[in-house]
Amino acid sequence: MNDKPTHPAGRPKVSLHPAVKAATPRRATAASVLLEWCAALSMTLLFVLLGRWVQLLLDGGQPGGGGYLLGTLLAVLAGVSTAAGTWLAEREQALTEGRLRHAVVEKTFDLGVVASGGRAGQILSLATHATDRAARYRAGFIGPIIGAMSTPLLVLLVMAVSVDAVTAGCLALLLLTIPFAVRGFQRLVSPIGIRYRRSQAALTSSFLEAVSSLTTLTYARAAGRTGRRIAAQGEEHRRNLMSMLAGNQLIIFVVDAAFSLTIVVGSVALIALRLGGGEITAGGAVAILLMTVLIVGPVDVIGQIFYIGIAGRASESQISAHLARPGTGTGGRALPDAAAPAIEFKSVAAAWPHGDTVFEGVSFSVRPGERVAFVGPSGTGKSTVSALIQAHLTPETGSVLIAGMDTATTDPGLIRAQLAVVEQRPFLFMGTIADNLRLAAPDATGEQLREALRVAGMLEEVLSFPLGWDTPVGEAGGLVSGGQAQRLSIARAALRDAPILLLDEPTSQVDLAGEAAILGALERLARGRTVFMIAHRPGAILAADRTLNLGDLKEAR
């Protein structure tokens, strides 16, 4: 029997991840509620004061100077509290969005290339739309909604103490039905928000993948079919959006028409009865009528912003599901062992997800400071070895150790901190040369950038550009040549300054002239480091202490 809880859509319920909960500090939510209370209390006391002024005028008196000063102070306090609440909500929303986006991206890197592969569109949706809606919900909705639900009780307490307890009690009984009704409608429309978020993520993923593969789709004559599929997904998303808005409008109608009207009519009726019976004065009647506006106001806000809750809760579930995905390691906090081999494979068998075993029984070790060339024909598993070393992939059997740390049980971040990697296809992000270099060391100084570029043999070349290292590289490095992109990746590796250098066929994408420049840069980068070189072209291998042939080490299937 499956006892796992499910949400209304019938799928397993995702527990809220601790990182999502911690994205908005409790003190920020508490401060938002306190500011709501302060604004409501100030306005309530001001209305009590106005009621007393009305009664005083009806009795032929005049308010004193102290009364005017107190009224002014209460009005200013109410305005300042409201403005501060708005500012705090916007500030915390921005901070929460940043924390959630950082958690999503950090988890993506933790999962590695293998686990994140094929999910580019979904991850983009999580890091943009989902984090925005979840942040708006946690920082801009929860605090105000708690305030909106509780301030009427605060207003009624002041009404009971200062004007009429009977009227306050009757209105309180009407208000008690609101939370139950709102919760019922929340459960009713919750599946709508889940379907909306799911269709939006699917549409974003399909659109991104189609744009990135546009050339391939055109050559394969699949562009029309892909376009029709995206159009169908867009129509489904439109229908889900309309359903969500319809649910929101239903809540607004119920809250406004049923509760607001009931409370206003009930308040007027009670005022008439109590005033006619002499239990309250005319000034008290005015004060109660004004305070009714404060009671109804927050209830109206609940209906107006409820769609934030629908989308926000669905986004929280999506982010939590992403953060809960198992990474390549269990998160152990082992420390590097300087006496252990830099790289060690022990009877390793490896396979890609949903694929056959690539090799098994592979064992070898690389001593600290040693240079090892790892060679073999294409398709024999050299890229699999690279993925295992970088903890993007964990072995089926056996173990891979980096500086004594097992990649299957150690935090992948600790494993990758020991590695500086130069891939055969370097990726440059949209931005400047300096932006791309500082990915390896965000706090790098200008002098450190110079040294990294000098190691890569690009310092004079970059300084000759009109904008120097502030020169844009374009999307995916489209504004620089292949050789320049490769040498910038070498500079990035130099700036990282890790003890183990992994070279994965770094010259396979350039011509012979470019290869010579890159080999020179790699020779400078390799000084003082353990070097593991994967290559199948003899000219692309630096002077090595020894050579390992994968074909001699593995038992292939």
N, C-alpha and C positions, 0 to 999 in steps of 0.2 A: 504493500500500500504506500502511495506517495503522499507524505504529509507535508511536502514543501508548499508554502503559501503561494497563492496565485493572485494576480490583479484581475480587474474585471474583464480584460480581454482574453483571459484564459491562459496566458503565458506565465511562467514562473516569475514571481515577484522579485525584483532586484532590491536588495538591501542598500540603503543609502551609504555610500562609501565615506569613511572618516575624513578624507581630504575634502569632500564636498561639504560635509558638516562644518569643517574648520575654516572653509573659505571666507565665511562671514563671522567674525568673532561675536560671541554672545554679548559682549559689552556694547557692541555697535547696535545690536537689536534692542538691548535694554535702553540705550540712550535714545533710540528712535521712539520707543514707547513712552519714555519719560517726557520727551519733548511734546508728544501728542497730549499727554495728560496735562502738562503745564499750560499748553495753549487752551485746552478745553476748560481747565479750572479757572484760568484768568478770564476767559469770556463769560463763564458761568457767574463768577463773582461780580463782573461788570454788569451783567443783566440783573442780578439781585440789587445792585446799587441803583441801576436805572429804575427798577420797580419802586424802590424807596423814594427816589426823587419824584416819581409820578405821584405817589401817595402824598408826599410832602406838599407838592404844588396844589393838589386837590384840597388839601387841608388849609391852604392859604399861606404856607411857609415858603422859604427859599433855601436851596442847598447852600452850604457853606463853602468857603474856599478850599478847606481840607478835602471835601467830597470831590470837587473838581480835580484836585491833584491826584487823589487816589484813583479816580476813573481814568485819568490820562495814563498813569503808571500801569494800570491793568491792561489798557488797550495796547500800550507799547510792548508790554511783556507778552501778550498774545501774539502780536505781529512778529516779534523777534523769535519766539519759540517756533512759530510756523515756518519762518524763513530758515531757521537753523535746522529744522527737521527736513526740509526740502534739500538743503545743502548737504546734510549728512547722508541722506539716502543716495544722492547722486555720487558723492565721494565714495561711499562704501560699495556702491554698485560697480564703479570703475575698478576699485581694488579687488573686489570679489571676482570680477571677470578676468583680471590679470592672473589671480591665483589659480582659478580653474583652468585657464588656458595653459598656464605653466605646468599644471598637473597632467593635463591631457598630452602635451608635447613630451614631457619627461617620461610618461608611461610609454609613449610611442617609441622613444629611443630605447627604453628598457626592454620592450618586446623585441626590438631588433628588426632587421630588414625582412627576415623570413616571416615572422608572425604578423608584421604590418603590411606585407606585400599584398596587392590587390584590394587594399582598403583605403586608397588615397582619398577618394571622394568622401567616404564615410568619416575619415579622420578630419578632413577639411571641414565638414559640416559640424563635427563635434567641437572643433577649435574655434569656430566662428558663431554660427547660429545658436548652437546648443549652449555654449558658455555665456552668450549674451542673454538668452532667455532665463537660464538658471540664475545668473547674477541678478537680473531684474527681479526675479522671484524672491531670492534669498535676502537681498539687501534692500530692495525697494518695495517689497510686498509684505513679507512676514511681519516686520516691525510695525508698519502702518496699519496692517489688518488687525494685529493684536490691540493696537491703540484704538482703532475704530470700533472693535467689539467691546472694549472695556470702558472707554470714555463715557458712554451713556450711563453706565452704572455710577461713575463718578459724579456726573451731572445730577442724577437722581438723588444721590446721597446729599449733595449740597441743597437740592430742592427740599428734601425731607427735613433737613436741619434748619434752614433759613426761611422757608415759605410754608409748605404744607406736606406733611408726611403721608396723608391719605392719598392725595393725587400722585405723589411719587411712587407709592406702593402699587397702585393700580397700573401705572405706566410700566413699572418693572415687570409685572406679570405678563404684559403684552410683549415685552422685549425678550423674555425667556424663551419664547417660541422661535426666535430668529436663528440662533445657532443650529438648532436641530434641523430646521428647514434648509438652511444654507448647506449643511453637511450632506443632507439627502440629495440636493441638486448637484453637489460636488461629485458624489458617487455616480450619479446618473450620467454626467457629461465627461467623466474621467476617460472612458474608452475613446471618446472623440479626440481628445488631446493626444493620446497614444498613437492613434492612426495618423493624425496630422504630422507628428514628429517623424514617424516611420516613413511616410510618403515623401516628406521633405528631404530626409537623408538619402533616400533612394534616388530622388530626382537630382540632387546635388552630385552624388557619386556618378551617376550615368552621364551627366553633362560634362563633368571634369574629365572622365575617362574618354569620352567622345572627342573633346577638344584636343586632348593630348595625343590621341591616336588618329587624328583627322587624315593625315597622309596615308596611313595604312588602310583605313576604312575606304578611302577613295580608290586606292589601287585594287582593293579586294572587292570593289563594287558593293560594299555593304553600307555606304553612307545613307542611302534612302531608307533601308530597313532600320538602321540605328536611329534615324530621325523620327521615323514613325513610332518606334518604341519610346523615345524620349517624350514625344507629343502625348502618347497615351499615359505616361507617368505624370506629365504635367496636368492632364485633365483629372487624373485621380487625385493629385495634390490639391487642385482647385476645389474639387468636391469636398475633400476633407476640411479645407480651410473654411468653406461656406458652412459646413456642419458645425465647426467650432464656433464661428461667429453667431450662428443661429442659437446654439446652446447658451452663449453669453447673453444674447438678447433675451432669451427666455428667463434667465436669472434676473436680469435687469427689470423685466416686466413684473416678475413675481415680487421682487423686493420692493420696487417702487410702488406698484399698484396695490399690493396686498398690505405690506407692513407699513410703508410710509403713510399711506392714506389712512390706515387703521389707527396709527399712533396719533396723527394730526387730528382726525375726527374725534378719537377718544379723548385727547387732551382738551379740545374745545368743549366737549360735552361735560367733562369733569370740572373745567373752569366755570362753566355756566351753573352747574349744580352747586358747587362750593361757594361761588360768589353770591348766588341767589339765597343760599342758606345762611350767609353771613360768616362762614368759616374762614374765608380769606377776604382780603381787602382788594380794592381795584388795583393798587400797586402790585400786590402779590399776583393777581391775575395776569398783569402785563409781564411780570418776571417769569411766570410759568410758561406763558405763550412764547416768549423769547427763548427760553431754555429748551422748549420743544424742538426748535430749529436745530439746536446742537445735538439733540437726541436722534433726530431723523438724518442729519447730515452724514455721519459716519456710515449709517445703514445704506445710504445711497452710494457711497464710495465703494462698498462691498460689491454691489452689482456692476459698477462701471469698470472696475479693474480686475474682475474675476478671471478674465481670459489670461491674465498674466499667470495666475495660479495653475490653470490647465496646462499651458505650454511649458511653464517653469518646472512643474513636477515631472512631466514627461522627459524634459531635457535632463533633469537631475538623474533620472533612471538610466538614460543613455550614457551619461558621463560615468555614473557609478559602474555600469556594466563594463565599460572600457577600462576603467581603473582596476577592476577586479580580475581582469584577464591574467592568467598565469604567465609570468615572464620566463626568460630562458634560465634564470637561476631562482633559488628560493629566497634570496635576499640576505644571505649570511654576510656577516661583517668581518670575514677573514682579512688578515694583513699579508702583504707580500713578504716572501721569505727570500732574503738575499742569497742564501746558501743553496736554494733549490734551483733546478734547471729553469731557464727562462721560459721554455716551452717544452711540454712533455705530453706525448700521447701514449696511453696504456691500453693496448688491445681494443682499439676504438673501432666500432661499427657505426656507420652514419647513413642516414637517408633523409631526403627532403620530405616535407609533409605530403601525404597522399601519394608518395612515390615509392619505387623499389629501393632496396639497399644499394648504395653506391659502392661501398667497400666495407670490409670488415677485417679485424685482426691487425690493424695498423698500429705499430709502436715505434717511437723514436723520441729523442730528446735533443734539445739545443742548449748548450751551456751559456751562462751569462758572458757577454762580450764576443761570442762566436758569430761568424758569418756563415750561414748555410744557404745554399741554393737548392730549391725544391723544384725538380723538373719532371716532365712527362708530357706525352701527347695531349692534345685537346680532347676533352670528354672523359678523362680518366679520374677526375675528382679533385683537381687542384683547387678549384673555386670552393668546393665543399670543405676542404682543409682550411681555407681562409675564413669561411663562415664559422667554423668550429673554434678557431683561434680567437675571433672577435666576439664570441658568445652570441652570435646571431642564431646559431643552431647548436643544440645539445646532442651528444652522442646517444645512439640507441643502446649501446652497451659499451663498457669500458669507461675511461675518463680522460678528459683533457685538462691539464693544469697549466696555468700561466703564473709564473713566479710563485709556484707552490699552491695557488688557489684553484680549486676545482670549479670549472665554469658552470657545472650543473647545480651547484649549491651555494655559489657566491653571488653577491649583488653584481649584476653585469656592469654597473658603473665603475666598480673597483677593478674589474677585469680590463675594461677599455681604457682606464686611466693609465695602465701600463703600456699602452700601445699608441704608436703614431703610424697611421696607415696612409699609403699612397696607392690608390686604386688605378686600374687600367682606364676607367672612365671617370675622371674627377667631376664633381658637381659643384658649380658656383651658383650661389643664390643671387637673386636680384638685389643690387646694391653696389657699393664701391669696392675697390680692391681692399681698402682698409677694413671695411665691414666683413668681407669674407675671411680675411686673415684673423680678425678678432673673434671669430667663431671658436678658435682654438684657445684664445686667451683674452677674454673680454676687457681686462684692465691693462692690456699691453700698451706700453709707452711708444712714442715715436721712434726712439732709439732701438727698441726691441723689434719694431716693424722693419726698420732698416737692416738690422742684423739678419732677420729671417729672409728678407729679399736678397741680401748678399749671399747667403747660403744657397739660395735657389738660382743665383746667377741672374737676377732680374733687377737689382737695385738701380743701376744706371738706366736701364730701359724704362722702368717705371717713373723715375725722376725726370726723364725726358718728355713724358706726357704733359700736356698743358695743365692738367689738374693733378698730376702726381698720383699718389695712392688714393686720391678722392675721385679717380676716374671710374665711371660706371662700367660694370662688366656685362650688363644686359641680362635678360632672362636666360637661366641655365648657361651663363657664360657666352652668350651669342655674340658679344662685341669683342671677344678676344679669340686668338687662334687656338688650335688644339694644343700646340706646344706651350703657349703662354699659360693656358688653363692648367696644364700638367705641372708647370713650374710653380704656379701659384699654390697648387695643392702641396707641393714640396715645401714651399715657404710656410704654409699653414702647419705642416707636420713639424717643421723646425721650431715654430713658435710654441707648439704643444710640449716639446721637450720631454717626451716619454722615453723610458729606458729601452723599450723594444720597438724596433722599426720593422713593419710588415710591408713589403713591396709586392703588390699583386699585379704582375705584368705591366709595369708602369709605362713602358715604351711601345706597347702594341698598337697604339692608335696614331703614331706619328711616323714621319718619314725618317730616313737615315740621318739627315742633317739635324733634325730635331732630336733624334735619339741621342746623338753625341752630346748635345747641350744638356739633356736631361740626365744622362749618365754622369756627367761632371757634377751636376747639382746633387745627385744622389750620393756620390762619393763623399762630398762635403758633409751631407746630412748624416751619413752612416758613421762618422767618426765618433768613437767612444760609446757606441750603442750595440746591443745585440741586433743582428739583422737576419731576417728570414725572407728570402727572395723566391717568389713563385714566378716561373717563366718557362716558355718553351722555345724561345729564340736565343741561341748562344750569345749573340752580341748584346742581349739585354740583361746579362748577368754581370754584376760587379765581381771583382776578385773575391772568391769565396774560400773559406777554410776547408770546406768539404761540400760535396754534392749528394743529395738524396734523390733517388728516383722512385716516384710513387708506385710504379709498376713492380718494383722489387720489394715493397713494404706491405702490399695489400693482398687480400684474397678476394677478388672481385666476383660478383654474381653476374 
